[in-house]
Amino acid sequence: MCRKPHGGGSLEGMTNEITLPEVQEFIASFWYHYDQGQFDVLGAYLAEDMRYLSRSDSGNCPFEELLAAEVQGGPETLAWLNQHRDENPYPLRHHATNIHRTGTDGDITTVRFYLYVNQVTNNVPFDVSSGVVDVGIRRAGGCLVFTSMTVILDAEDSIPFAQHRTKAATGVTA
């Protein structure tokens, strides 16, 4: 099965012709199939040379072992995603927001977005996680595929932005 995009066109300055609407539909469809555990479909989203990395922003949150992965290869990524999904509740919903292209690298379009995740407990949806995701997407045989995905989930307590800026400027990470 192929996740064929719709339309075409390009932005000035971007050499890859993967449009923002194509990217948005591709990413939304990926997360829907992931949440539903449709791994027979999900494999078509992953390039054979896929690189997958996930962790928390600190790298040492209390549930780091549940979310940390560094995987190379489409089949290996699919296996990890399958295992990770099986370890989490249903329903679980992943929402990609603020999707935007960040550039191109040859035939790969790079994209960044926020990830928001919720589940239902006692009949009420509640927040599970959020983070920032960077992906690479390319065309393969008329279809779109992920070439890379880096998921950095928020786990540190929020602080005033001025404090964050000072920490970032001095290289302090914790």
N, C-alpha and C positions, 0 to 999 in steps of 0.2 A: 504494500500500500504506500502510496506517495502522497505527501502533503503538498499538492500543487497550489501555487499562489494564483491570485487573480491580478489582472491588469499588468502594468509595466510602467516605464518612465524612469526618470532619474532626477536627482537634485543637482544644481550647479555646484561644481567642485567635488562631487562624489562620482567616482568612476563605476561603481557597482550599481546595477539597475534594480536592486531590491528596494522597493518602495516602503515607506513607513506603514501604509495600510497592510501590505503583505506581511511585514514583520509583526505587526500587532495581531493579525489573525493567526499567524503561525504560532506565536508565543501563547496566546489565549487557548488555542486548540491543544497545544502540548500540555498545559497545566490541567485542562479539563480531562484529557485522557489519563494523565497521571493520577489525579484525584479519584477517578473511577476505577483505577487499577487495570486499565485496558493495555496491558503490556504487549499484546500481539500487534496493536496499532502503534504503540509508542516507539518501537524499534525503528520504524521508518523515519523518525525525526532525528536520528543520531547518525552522524557520519562514522564510517569505519575507524577513522583516526581521531575520533572525539576525545577531548580532554575534559575531565570533570573534577572540580575541586569544591568542597564545601567545608565550612568551619564557622565558628562564632567570631565576632569582631575581636575578642580578647584571646581566642585560641584555648581558653581554659575555663569555659563555663561549666556548671554542675552537670549538664547533660551533653557535654562535648562528644562523648563516645557514640551517642545516638546520631549526631549530625555530621561528624567529621569524616571526610573521605577525600582521597586523591587517587583517581582512577584514569587509566589510559585505555582507549579503545571503545568503540560503540557497544559491542556485546558485553564488555566488562562494566561499562556505565549502566547499561540496561539491567544487568544483574544486581548492581548495587541499588539502583532506584527501586527495583522490585522488592528487594529485602527491606529497604528503608520504608517503603509504603506499607508493607505487611506489618511493620512494627508500630504503626501509627493508627489512630482511630478513623472510623468512617461514621458520619461524613467529616471530611477535612477538605477545606477549600483554599486553594492558592490563587491569589489575585495579583496580577502584574499591572502596575500603575506607573505613570510618568515614563512610558516607553519612549526612548529617543535613540536615534542612531548617533554614534560617536565618531564614525569614520569608516574607512575601508583599508584593507591590507590585501592587495592583489584581488582575488575573487571573493574575499571574505568581507562581509559587512559587520562591523562591530556595533553592539547595541548595549545600552544600560537601562535598568529599570528598578523600581522598588518592588519588593515582594512582601505581600501581607498574607498571613495565614490565619484562618479561624476554624474552630470546631464547635460542636454543640454539646452542652452539658446541662442537665436538668431543663431541657427544652429551650435553652437560650444560647444563641451564638455568642462566643467570646473569643478574644484575641489569643492567639497562640504564639505567633512570632512575626517578625518583620526583618527586612534586610535589604541589601543592595546586590543585584545580580548583573554580571557582565557576561555577554555571550558573543560568540562568533557564528555567523550564519552564511551559508553559501548555497548556490544552486548546484544540484547534482542530478543530471538527467531530467531537467525540467522541474525538479522538485526542490524544496528548501530543506536543508539539514543543518543541525547544530554541529559546529566543529569544536566548540569549547563552551563551557559554562562554569563560571566561578560564582558561588553563592556565599556571601558573607552575612551571616545572621546577626542581628542586634542582640546583645546579651548584657552589655554594660549599662549601668544606670545613666539616665540622661543628666547632663550638667549644663550650666549656662554656657552659651556659645563662646563667650569671651574666654572662659576657662578652657574650653576645648581648643580654641585657636592658640592659646598660650602653650598648652601641652603639645599641640602639633608642631608649633614653631621650634620648640626645644627638643623635639624627638621623644618626649615622654609618652609611653603608650598605655600606661596604667595609672 
